[in-house]
């Protein structure tokens, strides 16, 4: 079972008590998520990893000056975004890449045919998400993959909560348009139609 961390509690132990164990736990809790987020701005995983590493190093070396931070997770995402944008400016190149591993978990089944069709759905859905405009795609991922609240996403990206809601609505509308023809395809078995339709609409409903 995946361990659940209290990010703000870890943060307070770091900035107030210089707790190395808390810093290690904070790293394990957020490192992979921050790297995935960084990949929306830079095209190389190594670069994203370096950016996230730099952020964590800065947190530790400047921990005594960070006691004012009230939302540690939001602060770290903003820090990664800012360093990523600085990297983009430095090299005058913007590349957006898809996430390496899908975090979508649909229905469980032992049927090979349904499993293959499920994987195809995941592939097509990721393609659809990647076709969204950059800001729209980032918002969708932050809300869906990271379960962030609108106000936190708004702070990270420097936009209003209303814009976050509008972008999510647009993402939902476009994904429905792209995916519905596949869901209704005659090439899928009846059982797969039911399973994938339920899984897809449950997945999208998690956005709101």
Order of alpha helices (4+ residues) and beta strands (2+ residues): alpha-alpha-alpha-alpha-alpha-alpha-alpha-alpha-alpha
